[in-house]
Amino acid sequence: MILSNVTCSDIGFIVNILKWLIKIIQYGIPIILMVLVVFDLVKIVTAGTEDQAKKSTTTIVKRIVWAVVAFFVPMLIGFIFKNISNGRSSGGLAGPVDWMNCMFN
């Protein structure tokens, strides 16, 4: 296959896998982290010691931060790449196929 003849339909399978992975990262990881935060909150309530509560609170804050990062980073990267590839039909970041056009359309 010659790269100059590649179209969006040729790379559709790969683009679909990438979209699926981005959705897992964007929605799955924060959900898992929030479930773990609930378990940590239960641990704080049942532990009874102040030292354990401080450790769990630190863990909760870290998990919430990572959940926010995991949710917003894929959107930020998509926004940046959409704006970089605007107006380029070939060459540069767009390459032989405007893969960002394939990704977001």
Secondary structure by P-SEA (a helix, b strand, c coil): ccccccccccaaaaaaaaaaaaaaaacaaaaaaaaaaaaaaaaaaaaccaaaaaaaaaaaaaaaaaaaaaacaaaaaaaaaaaaaccccccccccccaaaaaacc
